[in-house]
Amino acid sequence: MLGLCSVTFRDKTVDEVIALAKEADLDAIEWGGDIHVPETDLENAKEVAAKMKTAGLQSSSYGTYYKLGTFKDFTPFLDVANILGVSTIRVWAGEKGSAEASAETRQLVMQDAQRISELAAKANFTISLEYHSDTLTDTPESALDLMREMNNPNVFLYWQPAEVLSVAERIESLPKLAPYITNVHVFNWEHFYNRFPLADAADEWKQYIDLIRKYSPNEQTFLLEFAPGDNPVEGFLESAKTLNTFV
């Protein structure tokens, strides 16, 4: 399944994001909890869910900014996920990188993951960890160790190209990470703000997708995140065309 992260267009309304997904011939949207679907507004979530149904699109996931290890009330996130009808809830593996985090911090992250995964399982959701810098999934080694240590059948992993790794290093790590991967954030950028057309990275992305599909037993949604160029809408639509040729 192919989709769009709503955070790509934080400056646009829900209606505009849905219209762009339809224009790009995508199947799904991952709704972000920061702007479009905050966990504090259930009525808004209901409106978004209704609009998605009318548009014939699927809400693939709920992209929260919940930080594992904080042990905050997770019920609001579950309530929104239930309204949206998503399959997985994305959370962050703490607030420190693996080189800085203490053993105690790592343990707290795992304990909180266990706690919310049990809550999610009762509501028929899975939990997926963002694969990101400044968290415990900032390197393939740390992410893999974390998944193995937790050994939790209801906790999975997102994937995106780690900036600190070369294409060869990403490819080398994927067979080990792939069994845990659910969704994938798709982009082509350098140093975060230097964003380029996805077509420029077509060869490497075909390799990433082939490896994920080969080694993962899970079904993935490939989600376009952020857009290149001076015209984000035009850049997004061009990247969506490229993505549709990959999958």
RACOR-V201216 format. One record per pair of residues at least 24 apart in sequence whose ideal C-beta (glycine too) atoms are under 6 Angstrom apart, sorted by the first residue. I is the first residue (numbers start at 1). J is the second residue. If there is no record, write none. Layout:
i=I j=J
i=I j=J
This chain:
i=1 j=27
i=1 j=28
i=1 j=221
i=2 j=26
i=2 j=27
i=2 j=222
i=2 j=243
i=2 j=247
i=3 j=27
i=3 j=28
i=3 j=29
i=3 j=60
i=3 j=221
i=3 j=223
i=4 j=29
i=4 j=224
i=5 j=30
i=5 j=223
i=5 j=225
i=6 j=31
i=6 j=32
i=6 j=36
i=7 j=32
i=8 j=225
i=8 j=226
i=8 j=227
i=10 j=35
i=14 j=48
i=18 j=51
i=18 j=55
i=21 j=57
i=22 j=55
i=24 j=237
i=24 j=240
i=27 j=58
i=28 j=58
i=28 j=60
i=28 j=221
i=30 j=60
i=30 j=61
i=30 j=63
i=30 j=223
i=31 j=59
i=32 j=63
i=33 j=64
i=33 j=65
i=34 j=65
i=39 j=76
i=39 j=77
i=39 j=80
i=42 j=79
i=45 j=80
i=45 j=83
i=46 j=83
i=49 j=83
i=49 j=84
i=59 j=84
i=59 j=85
i=59 j=86
i=60 j=221
i=61 j=86
i=61 j=88
i=61 j=90
i=61 j=183
i=62 j=86
i=62 j=89
i=63 j=90
i=64 j=91
i=66 j=91
i=67 j=92
i=67 j=95
i=68 j=93
i=68 j=94
i=68 j=109
i=68 j=112
i=68 j=113
i=69 j=94
i=69 j=108
i=69 j=109
i=69 j=112
i=71 j=112
i=74 j=116
i=74 j=119
i=78 j=123
i=81 j=125
i=88 j=126
i=88 j=128
i=88 j=182
i=89 j=125
i=89 j=127
i=90 j=128
i=90 j=130
i=92 j=130
i=92 j=135
i=93 j=129
i=93 j=135
i=93 j=136
i=93 j=137
i=94 j=135
i=94 j=136
i=97 j=134
i=97 j=138
i=98 j=136
i=98 j=138
i=98 j=139
i=98 j=142
i=109 j=136
i=110 j=150
i=113 j=150
i=113 j=155
i=117 j=152
i=117 j=154
i=117 j=155
i=121 j=154
i=126 j=154
i=126 j=156
i=127 j=155
i=128 j=156
i=128 j=158
i=128 j=182
i=129 j=157
i=130 j=158
i=131 j=158
i=131 j=159
i=131 j=160
i=140 j=173
i=140 j=177
i=144 j=176
i=147 j=180
i=156 j=180
i=156 j=182
i=157 j=181
i=158 j=183
i=159 j=184
i=160 j=185
i=167 j=204
i=171 j=207
i=174 j=211
i=175 j=215
i=178 j=212
i=178 j=215
i=178 j=216
i=179 j=216
i=181 j=212
i=181 j=216
i=182 j=218
i=183 j=220
i=183 j=221
i=183 j=223
i=184 j=220
i=184 j=222
i=185 j=223
i=185 j=225
i=186 j=222
i=186 j=224
i=187 j=225
i=187 j=226
i=195 j=226
i=195 j=228
i=196 j=228
i=197 j=228
i=197 j=238
i=198 j=239
i=198 j=242
i=199 j=242
i=209 j=246
i=222 j=247
